[in-house]
Amino acid sequence: MQTQFFFPHSLPKQKKNMSSSSNELILTSSPDGPIMVYETVSRTAVTRFSSSRSPCRGLTMVGRRLLAASHVSSDTGAGSINIYNWHGSSVFRNFPVPEPIAPLIATPDGAFLFGGGISGSVISLSGSSGDVIRSTVVHSSPVSSLHLSDDGSLVISGSEDGTVVVVPSFKIVAEGSLEENVEDLILHKWKAHSDSVTAFKSVMGTLVSCSLDRTCKFWNLENCGVLMQTVTLPCSVSGVAVDSSGSTFYAGGADGFVYKVENRKVVGDKGCKVRKWGQKHSGGIVSLGLVKEERNVVSAAEDGSVWMWDVEKGEVVMVFGDELITISDMIVIKGNGGGFGVGKGNDVAVGEENGSFTSSRLCDEEILRTMNQMTALEEVKDVVLQDRKKAIEMLESVIEMYERLLKLILKEATKAIEEEKEEMDEEDKDDKHEEEHEKDDKKEGN
């Protein structure tokens, strides 16, 4: 049974940047193919990055200049994070992680990365060095989805058993002790779904979660995760998008259909209005995103298809690319001030507030050279730190050896003193015995 979809009527509609749609990019990742990049105004891919073997929900931006994708080695099964920059198609850096991860998110400034592990842990890393800050087990089953609240203060994780956990982000970016109680880190934890949590979205204090149990649920984050509404759909849901007013949301189904759900009441219908758009992907939809000032929805499906829809008509208006590769995730980057660039031959188009500009190849090479120099300096710093660590360990080992030696010398000296004392005591006893014998002899002589 479908229940009415609800958001508070007081939510203000966010002001749109009229020029931002011209700078929007669509990025898709794959478990067995490259990362593809499309412009919302073009049907063909503008660039691609080398294959990352990225699982579901494993694609995110790190700040405004780097791209991150979770990676699972085909040889060892080990997990890591591949970092890409906009001036090269191959992996720029690689951050090892303690276990394979699937979902991946980052803080807006790129200072921290968060990955969801197969052990149920949320792993936090430094966005600059890749150092693992901490790995905290907050679920009893693998983490299936991660989300950062709008203000970046909360890390929200969902697991394959349907549990949702909310943790203040500042708590898991600070190094903890082994004796620390995990429950002290958790702000809220509850059983949200009867099956795996597949995706989150949040708007104005309300969290939307969708699941393989065929439901999308709306939670009040400001009131300890109280359930506000439940919408039941004909199939499991893996992708969700919510408009900025909170009045309409879109769900991507495992059946390949996009569902538009509105809170406008229909005559004779006490529930919310659910509309299934006509065209169907041949594979399940993995992700949805709003583009072009929310006039369009982009859907990406497992079969490799990426479509743009008119939200009013519910019709496909553009089909991106013809690469028949499996898609594991899709994100949309909005050009809001000059952070991203896309390789186009020898030029790089970089988003600006009022459009875009192109830089020459010389500038690109200089940027790449600078980035490589920074990487080399960081590697030198790591070597110096390692050498310093080894030197300290050697010094500690030498000090420990000398301490043992001094203890041994002290022990031997104490033993020698005690033996000498015992000998002196024996000599004193002998002397006394001799004196007593002499006295006895004198008495007998008298």
C-alpha positions, 0 to 999 in steps of 0.5 A: 500500500502506498502512503502519501509522500510528504515534506514540510511546506515551509521548505524554500526553493533554492535559487538557481544559477542560470549558467551552471547547467552549461558546465554540468558533467555526468560521470559513470564508473564500471566494474570492468570498464573505464570511467566515462565523462559526458557533458549534458549538452553532448551525446558523446563522451568528452573523455575517459579514465582508465578502468578502476574495477569500481563496485557499486557507489564507488565514485566521488569527487575529492574537492573540486579537482580530483576524482576518486573511485574505489578499486578491487584488485582482480589478482588479490582481491585487495581494496584501494582507492584510485585518485584521478586528476583532470589532466591525465587519463591514468591513475594519479595516486592510489590509496591502499585501504585495510579491506575491500570497500564499495561505497565511497564519499568525500567531504566537499573540500576534499580533506577527508574520504570515507569508504564502506567496508565489507566487514561493516566498517566505515573507514576514514582517510586523509584526502591529501595523503591517503593515510587511514585515520581510523576504521570503525565497525558500525554494522554487522554486515557489509556497508552498502551505501554512504552519504554525507549530510548537506552541511557535512556534519554527519556521515550516514551509512546503510548496510545489507541488513537494512540498518542505518547508522548516523555518526558525527563526521568529526568523531571519525576523522579523529584518531581513536584508541583501542579502548574506545567504545564504538557505541559512543561514536554513534549518534543514531542507529536503527533498522530502516529496511528489511533488505539492503539499503541502496542509496541516500539523499538528503534535503533540509534535514530530511533523509531519504533512503531506498532499498531492495525491499521496494520502499523509499523512506523519509526520516527526520534527521533532526528528530533522532531519525523518526520515520515521516513517510514510506513510499512503496514501489513495484520493484527494488530501488537503487537510485533516487533523486530529490528536487531542491524543494523536496516536493518531488522525487524520482526513483530508479527501479531494478525493472529499468523504469524511472518512477516520478513521485509527487505529493500533489493529491489526485482526485479520488486518490488519498495517496501520493501520485506515482507515475512510471515513465514509459521507456525502459532500460534493459538493465536495472537502474543504478543511479539518478541525478538532476541536471539543467536546473532540475528540468531533466533527470539523468538515469544510468543502468547496469546495461551501460545505458545513460539517458536524459529525461524531460521531467514534465513529459517523462520522455527521453530527450538524449542518449549518451554514448554507445559504450556497452559497458556495465555501469556501477555508479553515476554522479553529476558534477555541477560547474559552480566556479571553476573547479573541474576541467575535462581534457579535449585534445590539447585543451582543457575546458575549465568551468567558470561562473559565467561560462568556460574558458580554454587553457593552452597545452603549455599551461596544462603541462605546467599544471601536470608538472607541478602536480607531479612535483607535489607528488614527488615531494610527498613521496620524499617526505614519506621516505624521510618520515620512514627513515626518521621512524627507523632511526628512532626505532634503532635508537630505542633498540640500542637504548633497550640493549644498553638497559639490558646490559646495565641490568646484567652488569648490575646483577653480576656486580651484586652477585659478586658483592654478595659472594665476597660478603659470604667469603668474608663472613666465612673467614670471620667464622674461621678466625673466631673458631681459631681464637676459640681453639687457642683459648681452649688449648691455653686452658688445658695447658694451665 
